[in-house]
Amino acid sequence: MNTTQGRKRVIIANVSPRIEEGEYAAKAIINENVLVSADIFADGHDELAASILVRHAAERKWTEIPMKLIMNDRWEAVFKPGRTGRYQFRLQGWIDHFSTWQKNARKKLDAGLNIETELQAGVAMAGKAAEAASPADKRTLTEWAEKLSVAKTTEGILSQLDRNMRGIMNRYRDKNLLSLYPETLEIDVERQKALFSTWYELFPRSAASEAGKHGTFQDVKKLLPRIARMGFDVLYLPPIHPIGEKKRKGRNNSLEAGPDDPGSPWAIGNRKGGHKAIHPQLGTLKDFRDLVREAGKQGIEIALDIAFQCAPDHPYVTQHPQWFKWRSDGTVQYAENPPKKYEDILPLDFESQDWQGLWEELKSVVEYWIDKGVNIFRVDNPHTKSLRFWEWIIRDVREKHPQVIFLAEAFTRPRVMERLAKAGFTQSYTYFTWRNTKYELEEYMRELTKTDRKFYFRPNFWPNTPDILPPFLSSGGENAHIIRLILAATLSASYGIYGPVYEFCIHTPYPTKEEYADNEKYEIRHWDWDRCTRLGELITRINRIRNTHPALQTTWNIEFAETSNDQIICYGKADPEAGDRLIIAVNLDPFHMQSAHVKIPIAALGIPAGRAYLVKDLISGNSYQWQDEWNYVQLNPQELPAHVFEVVLDT
């Protein structure tokens, strides 16, 4: 212990956000308020003070922000990062001797006691601080000390005791008595789309307007105005690379492919190239870059699939055999998830002796597509690759390209999903797909938004994917699709749909599986892109609501309402700065009308108690007059299974 350590009396503990003992950075969005809190206390009854020191990793100078005591020794401070990249923050606390002196002097004065000694002590404190003060602060301190020393009346003394001198005195506190939290913690600050995004997934090979033709990037480009009109700002494309010819899968995942079967895009690589090549039937690299540029003009970013796996005829297999597991019969171990066999896919060996060469090559794949204009990557099955690899590649890529977003497609065990998020994945697929009841949805949202998960795990809600057709959708038809759409789009700031299949309400399951029959993963589908549907119109309307209401552009502000019927879920979301207040009520039963009394969380929404207010349904346009907390809703799924209310307070 050094010579001053024993004199430091303030304790700092239970710091938040602090991920895995400070090993990982917490997450934030540019211009988003970041709340830092900690338990800060000391022996005795002295007044305390605390602050956080914040700086961007590229800066040398720290900015000090005072902390405020909230209750029970819990202190908080808020800062708003103004640029992307890594921020660092520290916490410090100290005995506030000046405030302690003020408090004690007031007590004695109020009790009618002589405080001459206390006044002399105050003058001495000001004199000591003035020795190190700037010229302006020195003048202020000297003037204050002189007035205090000559004050004779109670009123005169109180005027000086009440004068706000704390800030100046704290600037010249004894630095040797500061208690500094031993860790410097980090915040990874990303752009707005890391929190708020709306995804549409389609297979480029199914984008042709004419049946029987293989789609191209040019066909996808023609669809961009349609996707933009629907309100999507991310267009996600499954792998666009050459597809393996060996062990190619046929329709509906059959082991034998016919001569015209295109194979699964996730079986990447053949004699024409691998992860840096483009499937010849989709077009050229120039066509792809044109697509990226045109999408940008429409306000859409292209998200590319990163699937670090190989078809048996991928060039890596012959060029880098050390990156694969070889069996005793001289063949490469293909991917398995018993009883499923993925003979068209070879997993990479992350225990390879040449792991460094493997890591560098995979990073070069990501950098290659960044150079081609891609800044969003949906990563296929990241939980089947080394977690340490993801920590390394994401940090390295984002240090050079802080605009890049990684979405983890990982439907796996909770701890693994959490670790992927901590490792740096910007967003994550979730269990929303299988959370159907009111209890399940509320508990899951509380887990995501009211625990430490909110500091590192950003959800992206998908009602369906090419791999997953949940029973609720397959059995509930269009009503079920509307219910899950509204839930996904209003519970989470980021959501996505497997586009044409969802908007055209395709919901025939493969027998005995939670998968689509005639799955587009294994065949080219033809879609009538000019077809208008009720579901498509509703998707457009919901996305318009999301884009115009800030309350839906964050996930963390949800407050659930008590309901008298478990078939009705109700919640509020508000953005106080924008004055935006929304109440969402959803009938979870796709077949029957349901009604309930709902207890609106008016305090959280900023609605005064006892106040009448108007709620306007942003979907139907209907308005209702509500009063105070308890109100009534009735929802018929055959008409519309949900309300998205905007709250209008009477002026």
C-alpha positions in Angstrom: 0.0 0.0 0.0 1.4 3.4 -1.0 1.7 6.3 1.4 -1.7 7.9 0.6 -3.7 4.7 0.0 -4.7 4.3 3.7 -6.1 7.9 3.7 -8.6 7.2 1.0 -12.0 6.5 2.6 -14.4 6.3 -0.3 -15.4 2.9 -1.7 -16.7 2.4 -5.3 -18.4 -0.9 -6.1 -21.1 -2.6 -8.3 -20.2 -0.4 -11.3 -22.6 -0.5 -14.3 -22.1 -1.1 -17.2 -19.3 -3.5 -16.5 -19.4 -6.6 -18.7 -17.6 -9.8 -17.6 -15.5 -8.0 -14.9 -14.6 -5.4 -17.5 -13.2 -7.8 -20.0 -15.7 -6.7 -22.7 -17.0 -3.3 -23.8 -20.6 -2.3 -23.2 -22.6 -1.1 -26.2 -24.1 2.3 -27.0 -25.3 4.4 -30.0 -24.0 7.7 -31.1 -25.9 10.6 -29.4 -27.6 8.1 -27.1 -27.6 8.8 -23.3 -25.2 6.3 -21.6 -26.0 5.8 -17.9 -23.1 5.0 -15.6 -23.9 4.0 -12.1 -22.2 2.6 -9.0 -22.4 2.1 -5.3 -20.3 4.9 -3.7 -20.0 5.2 0.1 -17.7 5.8 3.0 -17.5 5.5 6.7 -19.2 8.1 8.9 -21.5 10.9 7.9 -19.3 13.1 5.7 -20.7 14.4 2.4 -19.3 12.6 -0.7 -18.7 13.6 -4.3 -18.1 11.5 -7.3 -17.5 11.9 -11.1 -16.8 9.9 -14.2 -14.0 10.6 -16.5 -14.8 10.0 -20.2 -12.8 10.1 -23.4 -12.8 8.6 -26.9 -10.0 6.1 -27.5 -8.5 8.5 -30.0 -8.4 11.4 -27.5 -5.8 12.1 -24.8 -7.9 14.4 -22.6 -10.5 13.2 -20.2 -13.8 15.0 -19.7 -15.1 15.0 -16.1 -18.9 14.6 -15.5 -20.3 14.9 -12.0 -22.3 12.0 -10.6 -25.5 12.5 -8.6 -26.6 10.6 -5.6 -29.9 8.8 -6.4 -30.7 6.8 -3.3 -29.2 4.3 -0.9 -25.6 5.1 -1.9 -26.3 4.6 -5.6 -24.8 7.3 -7.8 -25.4 8.0 -11.5 -24.0 10.1 -14.3 -25.1 10.3 -18.0 -22.9 11.1 -21.0 -23.8 11.3 -24.6 -21.1 10.0 -27.0 -20.7 12.2 -30.1 -18.8 9.9 -32.3 -18.5 6.2 -33.1 -15.7 4.0 -31.8 -14.4 3.0 -28.4 -14.9 5.2 -25.4 -13.2 4.7 -22.1 -14.5 5.8 -18.7 -13.3 5.8 -15.1 -15.0 6.5 -11.8 -13.6 8.5 -8.9 -15.0 9.5 -5.5 -13.9 11.6 -2.6 -14.9 13.1 0.7 -16.5 16.5 -0.1 -15.0 18.4 2.8 -16.4 21.7 1.7 -20.0 20.4 1.5 -19.5 18.6 4.9 -18.3 22.0 6.4 -21.3 23.8 4.9 -23.8 21.2 6.3 -22.3 21.3 9.8 -21.9 25.1 9.9 -25.6 25.5 9.0 -26.7 23.0 11.6 -24.8 24.9 14.3 -26.1 28.2 13.1 -29.7 26.9 13.1 -29.2 25.7 16.6 -28.0 29.1 17.8 -24.5 28.0 18.5 -21.3 30.0 18.1 -19.7 29.1 14.8 -16.6 31.4 14.8 -14.3 28.4 14.6 -16.3 27.0 11.7 -16.1 30.3 9.8 -12.3 30.4 10.3 -12.1 26.9 9.0 -14.1 27.9 5.9 -11.8 30.8 5.2 -8.8 28.5 5.6 -10.3 26.0 3.1 -10.8 28.8 0.5 -7.3 30.1 1.0 -5.8 26.7 0.4 -7.8 26.1 -2.7 -6.8 29.6 -4.0 -3.2 28.6 -3.9 -3.7 26.3 -6.8 -6.6 28.1 -8.5 -6.7 29.8 -11.9 -6.7 33.7 -11.7 -10.5 33.9 -12.2 -11.2 31.2 -9.6 -8.7 32.7 -7.2 -10.6 36.1 -7.3 -13.9 34.3 -6.6 -12.5 32.3 -3.7 -10.8 35.4 -2.2 -13.9 37.5 -2.5 -16.0 34.8 -0.9 -13.5 34.3 2.0 -13.4 38.0 2.7 -17.2 38.2 2.8 -17.4 35.2 5.1 -14.8 36.5 7.5 -16.6 39.9 7.9 -20.1 38.5 8.1 -21.6 39.1 11.5 -25.4 38.7 11.2 -27.0 35.3 10.8 -28.5 36.5 7.5 -25.1 37.5 6.2 -23.4 34.3 7.3 -26.2 32.2 5.7 -25.9 34.1 2.4 -22.3 33.0 2.2 -23.0 29.4 3.4 -25.7 29.0 0.8 -23.5 30.4 -2.0 -22.8 27.9 -4.7 -19.0 27.4 -4.2 -19.0 23.6 -4.4 -17.9 23.4 -8.0 -14.9 25.6 -7.6 -13.8 24.0 -4.3 -14.0 20.5 -5.9 -11.8 21.6 -8.8 -9.0 22.1 -6.3 -9.6 19.2 -4.0 -6.7 17.1 -2.7 -6.0 14.7 -5.5 -4.1 12.4 -3.1 -7.4 11.6 -1.4 -9.3 10.6 -4.5 -10.5 7.0 -4.6 -10.2 5.8 -8.2 -12.0 2.7 -9.4 -9.2 0.3 -10.4 -10.5 -0.5 -13.9 -10.8 1.6 -17.0 -14.0 0.4 -18.7 -15.0 0.7 -22.3 -18.1 1.6 -24.3 -18.3 0.5 -28.0 -20.3 3.3 -29.7 -22.0 2.5 -33.0 -24.1 4.3 -35.5 -27.9 4.6 -35.2 -28.7 1.7 -37.5 -27.0 -0.6 -35.0 -30.1 -0.1 -32.8 -32.8 0.8 -35.3 -33.1 -1.1 -38.5 -35.8 -2.8 -40.6 -34.7 -5.9 -42.6 -36.1 -7.5 -45.8 -34.6 -10.8 -46.9 -34.8 -12.2 -50.4 -33.0 -14.7 -52.6 -31.5 -12.8 -55.6 -32.0 -15.9 -57.8 -35.7 -15.7 -57.2 -36.0 -12.0 -58.1 -36.7 -12.5 -61.8 -40.1 -11.1 -63.0 -40.5 -14.0 -65.4 -41.1 -17.5 -64.2 -38.5 -20.1 -65.0 -35.6 -17.6 -65.1 -32.7 -17.3 -62.8 -32.8 -13.9 -61.1 -29.9 -11.5 -61.3 -28.6 -8.4 -59.4 -30.3 -6.4 -62.1 -33.6 -8.0 -61.2 -32.9 -7.1 -57.5 -32.2 -3.6 -58.5 -35.6 -3.3 -60.1 -37.2 -4.3 -56.8 -35.4 -1.6 -54.7 -38.2 1.1 -55.1 -40.8 -1.5 -54.0 -38.7 -2.4 -50.9 -38.1 1.2 -50.1 -41.8 2.1 -50.4 -42.5 -0.7 -47.9 -40.2 1.1 -45.4 -37.3 -1.3 -45.2 -33.8 0.1 -44.9 -31.7 -3.1 -45.0 -31.9 -5.6 -47.8 -30.3 -8.9 -46.7 -29.1 -11.3 -49.4 -28.2 -14.9 -48.6 -24.8 -16.0 -49.9 -24.2 -14.8 -53.5 -21.2 -17.0 -54.2 -20.7 -20.0 -56.5 -22.6 -23.0 -55.1 -20.9 -26.4 -54.7 -21.5 -29.0 -57.3 -20.3 -32.0 -55.3 -22.9 -33.5 -52.9 -25.3 -30.7 -53.9 -28.7 -30.9 -52.2 -31.9 -31.3 -54.2 -35.4 -29.9 -53.5 -36.6 -30.0 -50.0 -33.2 -30.9 -48.8 -33.1 -34.2 -50.6 -29.7 -35.9 -50.9 -29.9 -36.3 -54.6 -29.9 -33.2 -56.8 -31.5 -33.2 -60.2 -29.7 -31.6 -63.2 -31.6 -28.3 -62.8 -31.4 -28.1 -59.0 -29.5 -24.9 -58.0 -28.4 -26.2 -54.6 -28.2 -24.3 -51.3 -26.4 -20.9 -51.4 -24.9 -21.8 -48.1 -22.9 -24.6 -49.7 -20.3 -22.1 -50.8 -17.6 -22.6 -53.5 -16.8 -24.6 -56.6 -14.3 -24.5 -59.4 -15.4 -21.0 -60.2 -14.4 -19.5 -56.9 -15.2 -19.2 -53.2 -16.1 -16.5 -50.7 -14.7 -13.7 -52.8 -16.4 -14.8 -56.0 -20.0 -14.1 -57.3 -22.3 -16.8 -58.7 -22.0 -16.3 -62.5 -25.8 -16.4 -63.0 -26.3 -13.5 -60.6 -24.1 -11.1 -62.6 -20.7 -9.5 -62.3 -18.9 -7.7 -59.6 -19.8 -4.5 -61.4 -23.5 -5.5 -61.3 -23.2 -6.0 -57.6 -21.5 -2.7 -57.0 -24.2 -1.0 -59.0 -26.8 -2.7 -56.8 -25.1 -1.4 -53.7 -24.9 2.1 -55.1 -28.5 2.2 -56.3 -29.8 0.8 -53.0 -28.0 3.6 -51.2 -29.9 6.1 -53.3 -33.1 4.5 -52.1 -32.1 4.7 -48.5 -31.3 1.0 -48.3 -28.1 -0.8 -47.3 -27.2 -4.2 -48.6 -26.5 -6.8 -45.9 -24.4 -9.7 -47.1 -24.4 -13.2 -45.6 -21.1 -14.3 -44.2 -21.1 -18.1 -43.9 -17.7 -19.4 -43.0 -18.1 -22.9 -44.3 -17.2 -24.6 -47.6 -18.7 -26.9 -50.2 -16.6 -30.0 -50.9 -15.3 -28.4 -54.1 -14.4 -25.0 -52.6 -10.9 -23.9 -53.6 -9.8 -23.9 -49.9 -10.1 -27.7 -49.7 -7.3 -28.2 -52.2 -5.3 -25.0 -51.5 -5.5 -25.2 -47.7 -6.3 -28.8 -46.7 -4.9 -28.0 -43.2 -8.0 -25.9 -42.5 -10.3 -29.0 -42.5 -10.7 -32.2 -40.5 -9.8 -35.3 -42.5 -11.1 -38.7 -41.7 -9.3 -42.0 -41.9 -10.7 -42.9 -45.3 -9.2 -39.7 -46.8 -12.4 -37.7 -47.0 -13.2 -34.5 -45.2 -15.5 -34.4 -42.3 -18.8 -32.8 -43.4 -21.1 -30.9 -41.1 -23.5 -32.9 -38.9 -26.2 -32.2 -36.4 -27.5 -35.7 -35.8 -29.7 -37.0 -37.2 -29.3 -34.3 -39.8 -26.4 -34.6 -42.3 -25.1 -31.6 -44.3 -22.9 -33.4 -46.8 -22.8 -30.3 -49.0 -21.0 -28.4 -46.3 -17.6 -28.8 -44.8 -16.9 -27.0 -41.5 -13.6 -25.2 -41.0 -11.3 -26.5 -38.3 -10.7 -23.8 -35.8 -8.3 -26.1 -34.0 -6.1 -26.2 -37.0 -2.3 -25.8 -36.5 -2.6 -23.1 -39.0 -5.3 -21.2 -37.1 -3.5 -17.9 -37.7 -3.5 -18.3 -41.4 -7.2 -19.3 -41.3 -8.2 -16.3 -39.2 -6.3 -13.9 -41.5 -7.9 -15.4 -44.6 -11.4 -15.2 -43.2 -10.8 -11.6 -42.1 -9.7 -10.8 -45.7 -13.1 -12.1 -46.9 -14.9 -9.5 -44.7 -12.5 -6.7 -45.8 -13.0 -7.7 -49.4 -16.7 -7.0 -49.3 -16.3 -3.9 -47.2 -14.2 -2.6 -50.0 -17.1 -3.4 -52.4 -19.4 -1.2 -50.4 -21.0 -3.6 -47.9 -21.2 -2.4 -44.3 -23.7 -4.9 -42.8 -23.1 -8.6 -42.4 -25.5 -11.3 -41.3 -23.3 -14.1 -39.9 -24.5 -17.6 -40.4 -24.2 -19.9 -37.4 -21.4 -18.0 -35.6 -21.9 -20.3 -32.5 -20.2 -23.1 -34.5 -17.0 -21.1 -34.9 -14.4 -20.1 -32.3 -15.7 -17.5 -29.9 -12.1 -16.1 -29.6 -12.0 -15.7 -33.4 -15.1 -13.5 -33.3 -13.6 -11.3 -30.6 -10.5 -10.8 -32.7 -12.1 -10.3 -36.1 -14.9 -8.0 -35.0 -12.7 -5.7 -32.9 -10.0 -5.6 -35.7 -12.5 -4.8 -38.4 -14.5 -2.2 -36.4 -11.3 -0.4 -35.4 -10.7 0.3 -39.1 -14.3 0.4 -40.1 -16.5 1.6 -37.2 -19.6 1.8 -39.5 -19.7 -2.0 -39.9 -22.6 -4.0 -38.3 -22.5 -7.7 -37.6 -25.8 -9.6 -37.0 -25.4 -13.0 -35.2 -27.7 -15.7 -36.6 -27.4 -17.9 -33.6 -30.4 -19.9 -32.3 -28.5 -21.7 -29.6 -28.0 -21.9 -25.8 -28.4 -18.6 -23.9 -24.9 -18.4 -22.6 -23.4 -18.9 -26.0 -25.7 -16.2 -27.5 -24.7 -13.9 -24.7 -21.0 -14.5 -25.3 -21.3 -13.8 -29.0 -22.9 -10.4 -28.2 -20.2 -9.7 -25.7 -17.6 -10.6 -28.3 -18.8 -7.7 -30.4 -21.8 -8.8 -32.5 -23.9 -5.6 -33.0 -27.2 -7.4 -33.1 -28.5 -10.9 -32.4 -31.2 -13.2 -33.5 -33.4 -14.1 -30.5 -35.9 -16.6 -29.1 -38.8 -14.2 -30.0 -39.7 -16.7 -32.8 -40.9 -19.1 -30.1 -42.3 -16.7 -27.5 -46.0 -16.7 -28.0 -47.9 -16.2 -24.8 -48.3 -13.0 -22.9 -46.2 -14.4 -20.0 -43.4 -15.6 -22.3 -43.2 -12.3 -24.2 -43.2 -10.1 -21.1 -40.6 -12.2 -19.3 -38.4 -12.3 -22.4 -38.6 -8.6 -22.9 -37.8 -7.9 -19.3 -34.8 -10.2 -19.6 -33.6 -8.2 -22.6 -34.3 -4.7 -21.4 -34.3 -4.7 -17.6 -31.2 -6.7 -16.8 -27.5 -6.2 -17.6 -28.2 -7.8 -21.1 -29.4 -4.4 -22.2 -25.8 -3.2 -22.1 -24.5 -5.7 -24.6 -27.3 -7.8 -26.3 -29.2 -5.9 -29.0 -32.1 -8.0 -30.3 -33.3 -8.2 -33.8 -36.7 -9.9 -33.9 -37.5 -12.2 -36.9 -41.0 -13.9 -37.0 -39.7 -16.3 -39.7 -36.5 -17.2 -41.5 -35.8 -19.6 -44.5 -34.9 -22.2 -41.9 -37.9 -21.7 -39.5 -41.6 -21.7 -40.0 -42.9 -21.7 -36.4 -46.2 -23.5 -35.6 -48.0 -20.2 -34.7 -47.6 -19.0 -38.3 -48.3 -22.3 -40.1 -51.5 -22.8 -38.1 -52.7 -19.2 -37.7 -52.6 -18.0 -41.3 -52.8 -14.3 -42.2 -54.0 -13.2 -38.7 -51.1 -14.9 -37.1 -48.7 -13.2 -39.5 -50.2 -9.8 -38.7 -49.9 -10.5 -34.9 -46.3 -11.5 -35.1 -45.4 -8.6 -37.4 -46.8 -6.0 -35.1 -45.1 -7.6 -32.1 -41.7 -7.8 -33.8 -41.9 -4.3 -35.1 -43.0 -2.6 -31.9 -41.3 -4.7 -29.2 -37.8 -4.4 -30.8 -36.2 -1.4 -32.5 -34.7 -3.8 -35.1 -36.8 -6.5 -36.8 -36.8 -8.4 -40.1 -38.8 -10.7 -42.2 -38.0 -13.4 -44.8 -39.7 -11.1 -47.3 -41.8 -12.5 -50.1 -42.7 -15.6 -48.1 -43.9 -13.5 -45.2 -45.8 -10.8 -47.1 -47.5 -13.3 -49.5 -48.4 -15.4 -46.4 -46.8 -18.6 -47.5 -47.2 -21.0 -44.5 -47.4 -24.6 -45.7 -45.0 -26.6 -43.4 -42.8 -29.5 -44.4 -44.4 -32.6 -42.7 -43.2 -33.0 -39.1 -40.8 -30.0 -39.2 -40.9 -26.3 -38.4 -39.7 -25.6 -41.9 -41.3 -24.5 -45.2 -42.4 -27.0 -47.8 -40.8 -26.4 -51.1 -38.0 -24.5 -49.4 -36.4 -21.6 -51.3 -33.1 -22.6 -49.9 -33.0 -25.5 -52.4 -35.0 -24.2 -55.4 -35.7 -21.1 -57.3 -39.1 -19.6 -56.6 -41.1 -17.2 -58.7 -42.9 -14.3 -57.0 -45.5 -12.0 -58.4 -43.8 -8.8 -57.3 -46.7 -6.7 -58.5 -49.2 -8.5 -56.3 -50.8 -6.3 -53.6 -51.9 -8.0 -50.3 -53.5 -6.9 -47.1 -50.4 -8.1 -45.2 -48.1 -6.2 -47.5 -50.1 -3.0 -47.0 -50.0 -3.5 -43.2 -46.2 -4.1 -43.3 -45.8 -0.8 -45.2 -48.0 1.0 -42.7 -46.2 -0.4 -39.6 -42.8 0.5 -41.1 -44.1 4.1 -41.8 -45.2 4.3 -38.1 -41.7 3.1 -37.0 -40.0 5.6 -39.2 -42.0 8.6 -37.9 -42.2 7.7 -34.2 -39.0 7.9 -32.2 -40.6 5.9 -29.4 -40.3 2.8 -31.6 -36.7 3.5 -32.5 -35.3 2.1 -29.3 -35.9 -1.2 -27.5 -35.1 -0.2 -24.0 -38.1 2.0 -23.2 -40.8 -0.6 -22.9 -43.3 -0.6 -20.0 -45.9 -3.4 -19.8 -49.5 -2.8 -18.8 -51.5 -5.1 -16.6 -54.4 -6.7 -18.5 -57.5 -8.6 -17.3 -57.2 -11.1 -20.1 -54.0 -13.0 -20.9 -54.9 -13.2 -24.6 -54.3 -9.4 -24.7 -50.8 -8.0 -24.3 -50.4 -4.3 -23.8 -47.4 -2.0 -23.4 -46.3 1.6 -23.7 -43.2 3.2 -25.3 -42.2 6.8 -25.0 -39.5 9.2 -26.1 -39.6 12.1 -23.6 -37.3 14.3 -25.7 -39.6 14.1 -28.7 -42.8 14.1 -26.7 -43.7 10.8 -28.4 -46.0 8.4 -26.5 -47.4 5.2 -27.9 -49.6 2.4 -26.5 -49.7 -0.9 -28.3 -52.3 -3.6 -27.6 -52.3 -6.9 -29.4 -54.7 -9.9 -29.4 -52.5 -13.0 -29.2 -55.4 -15.2 -30.4 -55.5 -15.3 -34.2 -58.9 -17.0 -34.2 -61.2 -15.2 -31.7 -62.2 -11.8 -30.6 -60.7 -10.9 -27.2 -61.2 -8.0 -24.9 -59.6 -6.7 -21.7 -59.3 -3.9 -19.2 -55.7 -2.6 -19.4 -53.9 -0.6 -16.7 -51.8 1.9 -18.7 -48.4 2.8 -17.1 -49.2 6.5 -17.2 -46.3 7.6 -15.0 -43.8 6.0 -17.4 -45.5 7.6 -20.4 -45.6 11.0 -18.8 -49.4 11.1 -18.6 -50.6 13.1 -15.6 -52.8 11.1 -13.1 -56.5 11.7 -13.5 -56.0 13.3 -16.9 -58.2 12.6 -19.9 -56.3 11.9 -23.1 -57.0 10.9 -26.7 -55.6 7.7 -28.2 -55.4 7.7 -32.0 -55.0 4.3 -33.7 -52.2 4.9 -36.2 -53.3 1.8 -38.2 -57.0 2.3 -38.5 -57.3 6.0 -37.9 -59.9 5.5 -35.2 -59.7 7.6 -32.0 -60.9 7.0 -28.4 -61.1 9.2 -25.3 -59.3 7.5 -22.4 -59.0 8.5 -18.7 -56.3 7.8 -16.2 -54.9 4.2 -15.8 -57.7 1.7 -16.4 -59.2 1.5 -19.9 -60.9 -1.0 -22.2 -59.8 -2.6 -25.5 -61.6 -5.1 -27.8 -59.8 -6.7 -30.8 -61.2 -8.9 -33.5 -58.4 -10.7 -35.4 -60.7 -11.0 -38.5 -60.6 -7.2 -38.7 -57.4 -6.1 -37.0 -55.7 -7.9 -34.1 -53.9 -4.9 -32.7 -54.0 -1.2 -31.8 -51.0 1.1 -32.2 -52.1 4.2 -30.3 -50.5 7.6 -30.4 -51.3 9.4 -27.1 -52.5 13.0 -27.6 -52.7 15.0 -24.4 -55.3 17.7 -24.1 -53.8 21.2 -24.2 
